[in-house]
Each structure stands twice: as C-alpha cells, then as structure tokens.
Amino acid sequence: MKAMGKTATQVAEELGCTVATISRWAKKLNVGRKYGSSFVFLPKEIKQISKEKQDFRGRPKKNLENSSR
C-alpha cells in the first residue's frame, strides 16, 4: 500500500518549521485529513501551506514605508 500523503511532522521538516506552525496553517487554510492520530497532507495542500508561511523565523517586521512613525 502506497502512502497518499505526508504527516504534519514530515511537512514541518520539509518546510523548516514546527508542527505547530503546520497545524496553524492547516486550520486556517482548511487542509489536511485526520488519519488515526495524525494529520496527513497531500502534495497540493503542502504547496498551499508553503506559499502562505513566511520564509524566516520569528515575528514579521513592520513595513517602515507604511508606518505612521
């Protein structure tokens, strides 16, 4: 039997973030399927998450051009 997708842990390792980040984006984008005690993501769902998540760690910086300071 061939695996149809990847677990949240595998996706987190692939995208370089935590499982909590994957879970947060999965909930926001309404993607992923519960399989046993894990969430499983299809390749197109992984692409959706990777497009949405930021490419760096930490809190995003303010855009200084649009700042009122």
N, C-alpha and C positions, 0 to 999 in steps of 0.2 A: 504494500500500500504506500503510495507516494504522498508526502506531506503537501498540503494545499497552501500553506502559508507559513509565517514566522510568528513566534511568540513575542510578547512585549519585551522580554529580556533580549532576544536576538535583535529586534528592531532597535532597541536602545544602544546596543553595542555597535550596530551598523552605522547609526546616525551620530554616535558620540555624545549621548546624553543619558539621563537617568530614566528608569522605568516610570517614575512619577511624571516626568515630562511627557512621555509617550501616552500615559493614561490620561493626562490632562487634555492633550490634543485630540486623542481618540474620542473623548467625551464631547469636546467642543465641535468636532467635525462629524460626529455620529458614525464612526467607522470601527471596525473590529468586531469579532464574534467570540462569544464565550464558548470555550471548548473544555469541558471538565473544570479544572480550577484555573485555567489560563485564558488569556485573550489571544486570539490568533488574527493576524493581519495578512491580507492578500497584497500582492505586489503593487496594484494600483492604489491601495489605501496607504501603503508605505510612502509612495510618491507624494500623495496628498499631504501627509504629515511632514515630510521633508521640505516641501515648498513653504509650509506655514511656519515652521520653527526657525528661530534665529540661529545664525551660524557661529555664535560666540557665546561664552558663558557669562552669567551674571545679568544684572538689570540693564535693559537698553538705555543708552544715553539720550538725553534730550537733544532735539534738533535746535541748535543755537540760533539759526536763522529765523525760526518761528517763535522764539522765546520773547516774552514781554519784558525781560530784564534789560 
